[in-house]
Amino acid sequence: MIDLEKKICTKGVWDYSVPGINFDENGVSNFCKLQEQMMSEYPRGEKGKKDWEIIVNKIKASKGNKKYDCVIGVSGGVDSSYLLYLAKENGLNPLAVNLDNGFNSEIAVQNIYKITTKLNIDLETYVIDYEEIKDLLRSYMFACMPWIDAPTDIAIKAVMYKIANQEGIKYILRGNDFRSEGKQPKEWTYTDDKQLKFLHKKFGVNIKLKTYPSLPYYKIAYYGLIKNIQDIRPYYYIDYQKQQAKEMLINFFDWKDYGGHHHENLFTKFAMAYWLPLKFGIDKRKINLSAQILSGAITREFALESLQQPFASETDLENLKEYTLKKLEITEVQFKLIWESDNKTGFDYPSDYNMIFGLIGHFSFFIKKIFNFKPMSISANEIINKK
């Protein structure tokens, strides 16, 4: 009899704690097969290099008399910092854009300053009124959603499109890398603009969203199909090695390490290191590490050992919690109520999920055209069973 709780993918470290997972007769998970398909669809090596060169030439040709030819969102993390360097190395003229949600760490702010200054890249910081983003983050916590940093993610995408459109820029470069990040289950991360507005109305304190940049799906379609703003993921094509990139940034830009994956933002760190594992039993490292095993960046043994390590010390986690609650003005009594309430997912509240994923099977051509690449969600829809 197989102990399902201990069942783990024979190629990665995906296990039965991952919603929607299943295994074949060889113990290989469907999440592993999704990762392998993505690697096949976006090969690196000579093919990836040629594909990237074609994209670079198109970006250069789109510039015309404009000052910039692409927009790059920057957080102070490894991926976005190296992407600025990569763009300049390839002769591009990027505009760096940083979203300030009030939780950027000082290390991240300094990293952004160092990179943009040394590379002579203009930086635009989009500041969301803190009362607005505070109310949204609180709303997701009171709703007991797993991915409580979703309002920030939505805002980052919206700002990239908004500024690209304002500047007449046709290309957005993102530092996403499925080879190091993998595909998170929809039960852990899904939300959308419709759901955000619902949760804000239900759990917020009636703060009007005047500076928060919303991003309903019709806007994404408008930017992609009508304005022809294209979403580019350079790391899908080039031989990007995150550890090597980090060492280069440290040596040439005096870039500082901030710790774990996406810990450059303190609320993101709280969400990943405290909220998800302690309230939901979710360890997103299983997805990230599995992807890195398949890409050859780390060994399976290293990943298994890494999962035995805590996200941070108990003292660090407690300090992080206290900082977050104070900044969001959530009392210990309120937090206790949240903590003891039933956990939810994006499927427990109204959203556009059924409409969007119902369209994927019929209109994948247009969806690929909107984003200018095949979103991992389409591949996931083909391989991993729908909810």
C-alpha positions, 0 to 999 in steps of 0.5 A, spaced: 500 500 500 502 506 497 503 512 503 500 517 498 502 523 503 509 520 502 509 519 494 514 524 491 515 525 484 521 520 481 524 526 477 523 532 482 520 533 489 513 535 487 509 531 492 501 529 494 501 536 497 501 539 490 493 540 488 492 536 482 498 532 482 498 525 479 503 520 478 504 515 472 506 508 473 514 510 473 512 515 479 513 521 474 508 526 476 504 530 471 507 537 473 514 534 471 511 532 464 508 539 464 515 542 465 518 537 460 513 540 455 515 547 456 523 545 456 521 542 449 517 548 446 522 553 448 529 550 447 535 553 449 542 552 446 543 554 438 535 554 437 534 559 443 539 563 441 537 564 434 530 566 437 532 571 442 536 574 436 530 575 432 526 578 438 532 583 439 532 585 432 524 586 432 525 590 439 530 595 436 526 596 429 520 598 433 524 604 437 524 609 431 525 616 434 523 614 441 527 614 447 526 607 449 524 600 446 522 596 451 520 596 459 523 592 464 520 591 471 525 591 476 524 589 484 532 589 486 532 581 485 536 577 481 532 576 475 530 583 474 537 586 475 540 581 470 535 582 465 537 590 465 544 588 464 542 583 458 538 588 455 544 593 455 549 588 453 544 586 447 544 594 445 537 595 447 534 601 450 530 599 456 526 604 461 526 600 468 520 601 472 519 599 479 512 598 483 512 601 490 507 597 494 510 600 501 514 594 503 520 594 498 526 592 503 532 597 503 537 592 500 532 592 494 532 599 493 539 600 493 540 594 488 535 598 483 539 604 484 546 601 483 544 597 477 540 603 473 545 608 475 551 604 473 548 602 466 545 609 465 538 606 465 532 611 466 528 609 472 520 610 473 517 608 480 510 607 480 507 609 487 501 606 489 497 610 495 499 606 501 492 606 504 489 603 497 495 597 497 494 596 505 486 595 504 487 590 498 493 586 502 488 586 508 482 584 504 486 578 501 488 576 509 481 577 511 479 572 506 484 567 508 486 567 501 493 563 500 497 568 495 495 574 499 501 578 495 496 577 489 494 585 489 502 586 488 502 581 482 496 584 478 499 591 479 506 590 477 503 587 470 498 593 470 503 598 471 508 595 465 502 595 460 500 602 462 507 605 462 509 601 455 502 604 452 503 611 455 511 611 452 509 608 445 513 602 447 511 595 444 515 590 448 515 589 455 521 584 458 519 580 464 524 576 468 520 570 469 524 563 468 519 557 468 526 553 469 527 556 475 520 557 478 516 552 475 508 552 475 505 553 481 498 550 482 492 554 481 489 552 487 495 556 491 495 562 486 489 564 482 486 570 482 484 576 478 481 583 477 474 581 478 476 577 484 480 583 487 474 587 486 470 583 490 474 581 496 476 589 496 468 590 497 467 584 502 473 585 506 476 592 505 474 598 509 471 602 503 478 605 501 477 608 493 482 605 489 484 611 485 492 610 484 491 602 484 492 600 477 487 594 475 488 589 470 481 586 467 482 581 462 479 586 457 485 590 458 490 585 457 486 583 450 486 591 448 494 592 450 496 585 446 491 585 440 489 593 439 496 596 441 500 590 439 504 591 446 508 584 446 510 580 452 517 577 452 520 572 457 528 572 455 530 567 460 525 562 456 531 562 450 537 564 453 542 560 457 540 563 463 544 561 470 541 564 476 547 563 481 552 565 475 548 571 474 547 573 482 555 572 482 556 577 476 551 582 479 555 582 486 562 582 483 560 588 478 555 592 481 556 591 488 549 588 488 547 585 495 543 578 496 536 579 500 536 571 502 530 567 499 526 567 493 522 573 492 524 576 499 526 582 496 519 585 498 518 584 505 510 582 504 512 577 499 517 574 504 512 574 509 507 571 504 512 565 502 516 564 509 510 565 514 503 565 511 503 559 506 507 554 510 504 555 517 497 557 515 496 553 509 502 547 509 504 550 502 511 550 501 512 553 494 520 551 494 517 544 492 515 547 485 521 552 484 526 546 486 523 541 482 524 546 476 531 547 477 532 539 478 529 538 471 533 544 468 540 541 471 541 547 476 541 543 482 541 535 484 535 532 486 539 530 493 540 538 494 533 539 493 531 534 498 536 537 503 533 544 502 526 542 503 528 540 510 531 547 512 526 552 515 524 558 511 528 562 516 529 562 524 523 562 529 525 569 531 526 572 524 519 569 522 516 572 529 519 579 527 517 579 520 510 577 522 510 583 527 512 588 522 507 586 517 501 586 522 504 593 525 504 596 518 498 593 515 494 595 522 492 588 524 491 587 531 493 580 534 486 579 536 484 580 528 490 576 526 488 570 531 481 570 528 484 570 521 489 564 523 483 560 526 478 561 520 478 556 514 483 556 509 480 558 502 482 558 495 481 563 489 475 558 487 471 560 493 470 567 491 467 570 484 472 570 479 473 570 471 476 563 472 471 559 468 470 564 463 478 565 461 479 557 462 473 555 458 476 560 452 483 557 452 481 551 449 477 554 443 481 561 442 488 559 444 491 562 438 488 569 440 491 568 447 498 566 444 497 573 440 495 577 446 502 575 450 506 573 444 508 567 447 504 560 449 503 562 457 504 556 461 497 556 463 495 553 456 500 548 457 498 546 464 490 546 461 493 541 457 496 536 461 494 538 468 487 536 470 482 542 471 479 543 477 
